[in-house]
């Protein structure tokens, strides 16, 4: 009877191997992993793969986007991944094609973005002989990838692709490089597909669930805190934890500040939102982190641009640190309660524990703390200048955000990036910016990737005149595929952030930072590529020009000429604590007279509630 019941069981039919090439195995594996778009540029060593790609494109299984430079491919795949949460894919050939991808790989690595990068390589017998266009891209990229492979046997192709996607998208996400010699792509073998999710990797088991005892300890610290602060980073975006963060913040009435990577994880219109903290964060976020008694770090890594002088960062606070990467917990700041696990899973378990215990938060627990923060908001707001006979960069960014509140925003790097971070209000995954590496030239190709991934959504790139020129060749890609991104160039004729640092810290010696001479005429450049473009320089033109840009059914570049010497404030100088900001607005006099004290160092007026003078940073 036993043998009969076994024989009656349904079994999966055996997969019959078919004779295929390594290139086919690659393309079929990518298709099985749901890849719909690939950004790349062909070349000799990767031609067997592009030949197979030709067939897959012909059947409509995948679309290849031909970029004009491989760096554009890696940034576009990155933008695709940030906008969707899916794995971005890009192709490049051997040698210079592969090395042109390196900046984009490093950008994705620093910001924990899931990508699979496919590079062509010289044939196996030629590896190590300094063959034409041979470069050890495997070795070059070892420090900037989560994992990497060289496919030396086509029979390993499907397994490696499945492993690569699994590694890139699980645990702490990151880029995975797969280098494929030319003859591996050409060689035929008996191909057996490997399905997504079927891979088991011994030794690779990211911790997902947080330790229950540590979660209980975290709850106790939160219950006891009078001045708690949620400090939210990019890990919250990767884990789609925004709903849980909102629930936790509202339950205990905890104010929330985000890093540059964490923008969008918490609604910045919410009364508990403090915006971004750090070097160019809001004054009230930086004062709050300086005075809080409990810091709850969620998917953040205590980056130097956030902490300022590390030993004075949240110096009065106990720390709860939640992160999926155990290497980050305690790396820069030792927490009282370390919790390793997926941010969303940990917060879900924490909130479930609160419900099970019937926890009712004390409505007055943080009332005084929130009142203090509200006074800082009133005293030190973000300021939008309105200069006479000129247009400020902040005005332009605020108006774009007003007219396109739900757009996906990419940025380049510099002053415009910080102003965009300060003044735009973004939802989850709608803020796409190079944070860790600070890559100029990122914004335009990242916008291409976002728009290709989400063709029915509006994607706007906020760029600077210097950053825009880093990858302006991608206008050819935009024109070829009719990618409907909108690009707003905040044009002040400088490498703006470099100029600001030279003014502030280098005695106004503006060495090689002026970009006026050689800046292209944007409308003429757009005309050359068949793209609509416009230049404006006055406040009267601003509203109408942005409306025209947004209404245009196609790509559009708006070149906004702004005041030349505007600086981005507040600013925490290098080596200073977050409470020692420069460029704060003068303290406003209240209708009810506030007691003032004078700084012993510079004599500036301060509210008696200040702990540090905002003008010079001296402790009061």
C-alpha positions in Angstrom: 0.0 0.0 0.0 2.8 2.4 0.9 4.5 1.9 -2.5 1.2 2.5 -4.3 0.5 5.8 -2.4 4.0 6.9 -3.3 3.5 6.1 -6.9 0.2 8.1 -6.9 1.9 11.2 -5.7 2.2 14.1 -8.2 5.8 14.8 -9.1 7.1 17.7 -11.1 8.0 16.7 -14.7 11.8 16.5 -15.2 13.1 19.5 -17.0 14.5 18.4 -20.4 17.8 20.2 -21.1 17.9 22.0 -24.4 21.0 22.9 -26.4 21.6 26.6 -25.9 24.4 29.1 -25.7 25.7 30.9 -22.6 24.3 34.1 -24.0 20.8 32.6 -24.3 21.1 31.2 -20.7 21.8 34.7 -19.5 19.0 36.4 -21.3 16.5 33.7 -20.4 17.5 33.9 -16.8 17.1 37.7 -16.8 13.6 37.2 -18.2 12.7 34.7 -15.6 13.8 37.2 -12.9 11.3 39.7 -14.3 13.8 42.0 -16.0 11.9 44.3 -18.5 14.6 47.0 -19.1 18.3 46.9 -19.5 20.6 49.9 -19.8 23.8 49.4 -21.7 26.3 50.0 -24.5 27.7 47.2 -26.7 31.3 46.4 -27.6 33.4 43.5 -28.9 33.5 41.2 -25.8 29.8 41.5 -25.1 28.6 41.1 -28.7 27.4 37.5 -28.3 25.1 38.7 -25.5 23.9 41.6 -27.6 23.2 39.2 -30.5 21.0 37.1 -28.2 19.5 40.3 -26.8 18.4 41.2 -30.3 16.2 38.1 -30.4 14.7 38.7 -27.0 13.9 42.3 -27.9 12.3 41.2 -31.1 9.8 39.1 -29.1 9.0 42.0 -26.8 10.4 40.2 -23.7 12.8 43.0 -22.8 13.7 46.5 -23.9 17.3 47.7 -24.1 18.0 51.4 -23.6 21.1 52.4 -25.5 22.9 55.0 -23.4 25.7 57.3 -24.7 28.2 56.5 -22.0 28.4 53.4 -19.7 28.3 55.6 -16.6 24.8 56.7 -17.8 23.8 53.0 -17.9 24.9 52.3 -14.3 23.2 55.5 -13.0 20.0 54.7 -15.0 19.9 51.2 -13.5 20.4 52.7 -10.1 17.5 55.2 -10.6 15.3 52.4 -11.9 16.0 50.4 -8.7 15.5 53.3 -6.3 12.2 54.3 -7.9 10.8 50.7 -7.9 12.6 48.7 -5.3 13.4 46.1 -8.0 16.9 45.1 -9.1 18.3 47.4 -11.8 20.3 45.8 -14.6 23.0 47.3 -16.9 25.4 46.0 -19.5 28.9 47.1 -20.5 31.7 45.5 -22.6 35.2 44.7 -21.4 38.0 47.1 -20.7 36.9 50.8 -20.9 33.3 49.8 -21.1 33.5 48.0 -17.8 35.7 50.7 -16.1 33.2 53.4 -17.2 30.6 51.6 -15.1 32.7 51.9 -11.9 31.5 55.3 -10.7 27.9 54.1 -10.9 28.7 50.8 -9.2 30.4 52.7 -6.3 27.4 55.1 -6.1 25.0 52.1 -5.8 27.3 50.4 -3.2 27.5 53.4 -1.0 23.7 53.9 -1.0 22.8 50.1 -0.8 21.0 49.9 -4.1 20.2 46.5 -5.6 21.8 46.2 -9.1 23.1 43.4 -11.3 25.9 44.6 -13.6 26.8 42.4 -16.6 30.2 43.0 -18.2 31.7 41.3 -21.2 35.3 39.9 -20.9 37.9 38.7 -23.3 37.8 35.0 -24.1 38.9 32.6 -21.4 42.2 31.6 -23.0 43.1 35.4 -23.3 42.5 36.3 -19.7 45.7 37.4 -18.0 47.5 38.0 -21.3 46.8 41.8 -21.5 44.6 41.1 -24.5 42.9 44.0 -26.4 40.4 45.7 -24.1 41.2 43.3 -21.2 40.7 44.7 -17.7 40.3 42.8 -14.4 36.9 44.4 -13.6 36.4 41.6 -11.0 39.4 42.8 -9.1 38.8 46.5 -9.7 35.3 46.4 -8.2 35.9 44.1 -5.3 35.7 46.9 -2.7 32.5 48.4 -4.2 30.2 45.4 -4.8 28.3 43.2 -2.5 29.5 40.1 -4.4 31.0 39.4 -7.8 31.5 36.5 -10.3 33.4 35.5 -13.3 31.4 33.0 -15.3 34.0 30.4 -16.5 31.5 27.7 -17.5 28.2 28.4 -19.3 26.6 25.6 -17.3 26.9 27.9 -14.2 25.2 30.8 -15.9 21.6 30.3 -14.7 22.7 29.5 -11.1 25.0 32.6 -11.0 22.2 34.9 -12.3 19.8 33.5 -9.7 22.4 33.9 -6.9 23.2 37.4 -8.1 19.6 38.6 -8.0 19.1 37.0 -4.6 22.2 38.5 -3.1 21.5 42.0 -4.6 18.0 42.2 -3.3 18.1 40.5 0.2 19.7 41.6 3.5 21.4 44.9 3.0 20.9 45.5 -0.8 23.8 46.2 -3.1 25.3 45.8 -6.5 26.5 42.4 -7.8 28.9 42.2 -10.7 28.9 39.3 -13.2 31.8 39.2 -15.7 31.2 37.0 -18.7 34.1 36.0 -21.1 33.1 36.2 -24.8 33.5 32.5 -25.5 31.3 31.6 -22.6 28.5 33.6 -24.3 29.1 31.7 -27.5 29.5 28.1 -26.2 26.6 25.7 -26.5 25.7 23.4 -23.7 22.6 21.5 -22.2 20.7 24.3 -20.6 18.5 23.8 -17.6 16.9 26.9 -16.2 17.1 27.9 -12.5 14.0 29.5 -11.2 14.0 32.6 -9.0 13.9 31.8 -5.3 15.2 28.3 -5.7 18.7 29.2 -4.7 20.0 28.2 -1.2 23.3 29.8 -0.3 25.1 28.2 2.7 26.5 30.9 4.9 24.3 33.6 3.5 21.4 34.1 5.9 20.7 37.7 6.6 19.1 38.2 10.0 15.5 39.4 9.4 13.8 39.1 12.8 15.0 41.2 15.7 15.8 39.6 19.1 12.6 39.7 21.2 14.4 40.6 24.4 16.1 43.6 22.7 12.8 44.7 21.2 11.3 44.7 24.8 14.3 46.7 26.0 13.7 49.2 23.2 10.1 49.6 24.3 11.1 50.2 27.9 13.6 52.9 26.8 10.9 54.6 24.6 8.4 54.6 27.5 10.9 56.2 29.8 12.1 58.9 27.4 11.1 62.5 27.8 12.9 63.8 24.7 13.0 60.9 22.2 13.9 61.4 18.5 13.5 59.0 15.6 16.5 59.2 13.3 15.5 57.5 10.0 17.9 56.5 7.2 17.8 54.8 3.8 17.3 51.4 5.3 13.7 52.4 6.1 13.1 53.2 2.4 14.7 49.9 1.3 12.5 48.0 3.8 9.3 50.0 2.9 8.9 50.8 6.6 7.2 54.2 6.3 3.8 53.0 7.6 5.4 51.4 10.7 7.5 54.5 11.4 4.4 56.7 11.2 2.6 54.4 13.6 5.4 54.3 16.1 5.9 58.1 15.9 2.2 58.8 16.4 1.8 56.3 19.2 4.5 57.9 21.4 4.4 61.4 19.8 8.1 61.1 18.8 9.5 63.7 16.4 11.1 62.3 13.3 14.2 63.5 11.4 15.6 61.8 8.3 19.0 61.5 6.6 19.4 62.5 2.9 18.9 58.8 2.0 15.9 58.6 4.4 13.9 61.4 2.8 10.4 60.2 2.0 10.3 57.6 4.8 8.2 60.0 6.8 5.6 62.5 5.6 7.3 65.9 5.8 3.9 67.7 6.0 3.3 65.8 9.3 3.6 67.9 12.5 6.1 65.5 13.9 8.5 65.9 10.9 11.7 67.8 11.5 13.0 67.3 7.9 16.6 66.4 7.3 19.3 66.7 9.9 23.1 67.0 9.4 25.4 69.4 7.6 22.6 71.2 5.8 19.7 70.0 7.8 17.1 72.1 9.5 18.2 74.0 12.6 15.4 72.4 14.7 16.4 68.9 13.6 20.0 69.6 14.6 19.1 71.2 17.9 16.8 68.2 18.6 19.4 65.6 18.0 21.8 67.6 20.2 19.4 67.6 23.2 17.4 64.4 22.9 17.6 61.8 25.7 16.8 58.9 23.4 17.9 58.5 19.8 16.1 55.7 17.8 18.2 55.1 14.7 16.2 53.2 12.1 18.1 52.0 9.0 20.8 54.7 9.4 24.6 54.4 9.7 25.7 57.5 11.6 27.4 59.0 8.5 29.8 61.9 9.1 27.7 64.4 7.2 24.9 63.6 9.7 26.8 63.4 12.9 29.2 66.3 12.6 31.6 66.0 15.5 30.9 62.4 16.4 31.6 62.5 20.1 29.1 65.4 20.5 26.4 63.8 18.4 23.4 63.0 20.6 25.8 63.1 23.5 23.0 63.2 26.1 21.1 60.4 24.6 20.7 56.6 24.9 20.7 54.9 21.5 18.5 52.2 20.0 20.0 51.2 16.7 17.9 49.0 14.3 19.7 47.9 11.1 19.8 44.8 9.0 23.6 45.0 8.6 25.3 43.9 11.8 28.5 45.6 10.6 26.8 49.0 10.9 25.4 48.5 14.4 27.9 50.0 16.8 30.4 50.9 14.0 30.4 54.7 14.7 28.3 54.9 17.9 27.8 52.2 20.5 24.0 51.7 21.2 22.5 50.8 24.5 20.0 48.5 22.6 21.4 47.0 19.3 18.7 45.3 17.1 19.9 43.5 14.0 17.1 42.7 11.6 15.0 44.0 8.7 13.7 47.4 9.7 10.1 46.7 8.7 10.1 43.3 10.4 11.6 44.7 13.7 9.1 47.6 13.8 6.2 45.3 13.0 7.2 43.1 15.9 7.7 46.1 18.2 4.2 47.5 17.3 2.7 44.0 17.7 4.2 43.8 21.2 2.7 47.2 22.1 -0.7 46.0 21.0 -0.4 42.7 22.9 0.5 44.5 26.1 -2.3 47.0 25.7 0.2 49.8 25.9 -1.4 53.3 26.2 1.1 56.0 25.7 1.2 58.9 28.1 -0.2 61.9 26.2 2.0 64.3 28.1 5.2 62.3 27.8 6.7 64.4 25.0 4.5 67.5 25.3 7.2 69.7 26.7 9.7 68.4 24.2 7.5 69.0 21.2 6.8 72.5 22.5 10.5 73.2 22.7 11.0 72.0 19.1 8.1 74.1 17.9 9.9 77.2 19.4 13.0 76.3 17.4 10.9 76.0 14.3 9.6 79.5 14.8 13.0 80.9 15.7 15.1 79.2 13.0 12.9 78.5 9.9 14.3 77.6 6.5 14.5 80.9 4.6 13.6 81.5 1.0 15.3 84.7 -0.1 13.5 87.1 -2.5 16.3 89.3 -3.9 15.4 92.4 -5.9 15.8 92.2 -9.6 17.0 88.5 -9.4 15.7 85.0 -8.7 17.0 82.9 -5.8 17.6 79.2 -6.3 15.3 78.4 -3.3 12.4 80.2 -5.0 12.8 78.1 -8.1 12.9 74.8 -6.2 9.9 75.7 -4.0 7.9 76.6 -7.1 8.7 73.3 -8.9 7.7 71.4 -5.7 4.4 73.4 -5.5 3.4 72.6 -9.0 4.6 69.0 -9.0 4.1 67.8 -5.5 3.8 64.1 -6.4 6.7 63.8 -8.9 9.7 61.5 -8.6 12.6 63.8 -8.0 16.2 63.0 -8.9 19.1 65.4 -8.2 22.7 65.9 -9.0 25.1 66.9 -6.2 25.9 70.2 -4.7 24.0 73.3 -3.4 20.9 72.5 -5.6 20.8 69.0 -4.0 20.7 70.4 -0.5 18.1 73.1 -1.3 16.0 70.4 -2.9 16.4 68.2 0.2 15.3 71.1 2.4 12.4 72.4 0.4 10.8 69.5 -1.6 8.4 67.3 0.3 8.7 63.7 -1.0 6.9 60.4 -0.6 8.6 57.0 -0.3 11.0 56.3 -3.2 10.2 59.7 -4.8 13.5 61.1 -3.7 16.4 59.8 -5.8 19.8 61.3 -5.0 23.4 60.2 -4.7 24.1 60.5 -0.9 27.1 58.5 0.1 29.4 59.0 -2.9 28.0 62.4 -3.9 28.2 61.8 -7.6 27.9 64.7 -9.9 26.3 63.6 -13.2 23.9 61.2 -11.4 20.7 63.1 -11.8 19.9 63.0 -15.5 20.6 59.3 -16.1 18.9 58.4 -12.8 15.8 60.3 -14.0 15.9 58.3 -17.2 15.9 55.1 -15.2 13.0 56.2 -13.0 11.0 57.4 -16.0 11.6 54.2 -18.0 10.5 52.2 -14.9 7.4 54.3 -14.3 6.3 55.8 -17.6 3.0 57.1 -16.2 4.6 59.0 -13.4 6.3 62.4 -13.7 10.1 62.5 -13.1 11.9 65.7 -12.6 15.7 66.1 -12.3 16.9 69.1 -10.3 20.5 69.7 -11.5 23.2 72.3 -11.4 25.0 73.9 -14.3 28.2 72.1 -13.4 26.6 68.7 -12.6 24.5 68.8 -15.8 27.6 68.9 -18.0 28.9 65.7 -16.4 26.5 63.5 -18.4 24.8 65.8 -20.9 25.6 63.3 -23.7 22.6 61.3 -22.3 20.3 63.9 -24.0 20.9 61.6 -27.0 19.3 58.7 -25.1 16.5 60.9 -24.0 15.8 62.0 -27.5 16.1 58.5 -29.1 13.5 57.0 -26.7 11.4 60.0 -26.0 11.9 59.7 -22.3 9.7 62.4 -20.9 11.8 63.6 -18.0 11.9 67.3 -17.0 15.3 68.8 -16.1 15.5 72.0 -14.1 19.1 73.5 -14.1 19.7 75.7 -11.2 22.3 77.8 -13.0 24.6 80.1 -11.0 27.6 79.9 -13.1 29.6 78.0 -10.5 30.4 74.7 -9.0 28.2 76.1 -6.3 29.1 74.0 -3.2 32.8 74.2 -4.1 32.5 78.0 -4.3 30.7 78.1 -0.9 33.4 76.2 0.8 36.1 78.3 -0.9 34.3 81.4 0.3 33.8 80.1 3.9 37.0 78.1 4.6 39.6 79.1 1.9 39.7 82.9 2.1 37.6 83.4 -1.0 40.2 81.9 -3.3 38.0 80.6 -6.1 40.3 78.1 -7.6 38.8 76.4 -10.8 35.2 76.6 -9.6 33.8 79.2 -12.1 31.8 77.6 -14.9 30.5 80.6 -16.8 32.9 80.3 -19.8 32.1 77.2 -21.8 28.6 76.8 -20.4 26.5 75.7 -23.4 23.5 77.7 -24.6 20.8 75.4 -23.3 18.0 76.2 -25.9 20.6 75.7 -28.7 21.8 72.5 -27.1 18.2 71.2 -26.8 17.6 72.2 -30.4 20.6 70.1 -31.5 19.0 67.1 -29.8 15.5 67.8 -30.8 14.4 68.5 -27.2 12.4 71.4 -26.0 14.4 73.9 -23.9 13.9 77.3 -22.3 16.0 79.8 -20.3 14.6 82.2 -17.7 16.1 84.6 -15.2 13.3 86.6 -13.6 10.6 85.9 -10.9 7.9 87.0 -13.3 8.8 84.2 -15.7 9.2 81.4 -13.1 5.6 80.2 -12.5 4.6 80.2 -16.2 7.8 78.5 -17.4 7.4 75.7 -14.9 3.8 75.2 -15.9 4.9 75.1 -19.5 7.6 72.5 -18.7 5.2 70.3 -16.8 2.5 70.5 -19.5 4.8 69.5 -22.3 4.3 66.0 -23.6 8.0 65.1 -23.9 11.4 65.9 -22.4 12.0 69.5 -21.4 15.0 71.4 -20.0 14.4 74.6 -18.1 17.6 76.6 -17.5 16.9 78.9 -14.5 19.5 81.6 -14.0 19.7 82.4 -10.3 21.6 84.7 -8.0 25.3 83.9 -8.3 26.5 84.0 -4.7 23.7 82.4 -2.7 24.9 80.0 0.0 23.2 77.0 1.4 22.4 77.4 5.0 22.1 76.2 7.8 25.6 74.6 7.6 27.5 72.6 10.2 31.2 73.3 9.6 33.6 70.3 9.5 34.6 69.2 13.0 31.8 71.1 14.7 28.8 69.7 16.6 25.3 69.8 15.0 24.3 72.5 17.4 27.1 74.8 16.1 25.5 75.9 12.8 26.4 78.9 10.8 24.0 81.0 8.6 21.0 80.7 10.9 18.4 83.5 10.5 18.5 86.2 13.1 16.4 85.3 16.1 12.9 86.8 15.7 11.5 89.0 18.4 8.3 87.5 19.9 5.2 89.5 20.8 5.7 88.2 24.3 9.2 89.4 25.2 11.7 86.5 25.4 14.6 86.9 27.8 17.8 87.4 25.9 21.4 86.7 26.8 24.6 87.8 25.1 27.3 85.4 23.8 30.5 85.8 25.8 32.6 85.2 22.7 30.9 87.2 19.9 28.3 89.2 21.7 25.4 88.0 19.6 21.9 88.0 21.1 20.5 84.6 22.1 17.4 83.3 23.6 17.9 82.2 27.2 16.9 78.7 26.1 19.8 78.3 23.7 22.7 76.1 24.7 25.0 77.2 21.9 25.4 80.5 20.1 24.2 79.9 16.5 26.6 82.6 15.3 29.9 81.3 16.6 29.0 78.0 18.3 30.3 79.0 21.7 28.5 77.2 24.6 26.3 79.7 26.5 
